[in-house]
Amino acid sequence: MIVPKIKLRLQEIGDARRFYEILSNPNFIYFNAALASVEDEEIWLKHNLERRQNNIEWNYTILFNGELVGARVEIVMQPANQASEKVVLKNNYLKEGLLKKIFREKDGKMKDCYLYAKIL
């Protein structure tokens, strides 16, 4: 019996073509991703490192038996940002919990943030 293997890893630029295929599929209904080309997705993926370094967003590739089948998208948001919270909840992200002292303000103080996530 072959056991299926699921792997989660940080997204890479090389994932752009498969993500574009998934996001441009007319049956994909999780959120509106208006991508005109694979190059648009490459541009998005190139900014992932900056978003991770700023603790704003963490995105992962989901591999099933070595094939890219989806993504996990995480958004980190300060509790006071209620308008943005409405947007992520409207787009079917789940509020997974409160991360204590994870975001560093410009003055050096550490702030709590909520973690929202969605599987695509």
Secondary structure, 3 states (H helix, E strand, C coil): CCCCCEEEEECCHHHHHHHHHHHCCCCCCCCCCCCCCHHHHHHHHHCHHHHHHCCCEEEEEEEECCEEEEEEEEEEECCCCHHHHHHHHHCCCEEEEEEEEEEECCCCCEEEEEEEEEEC
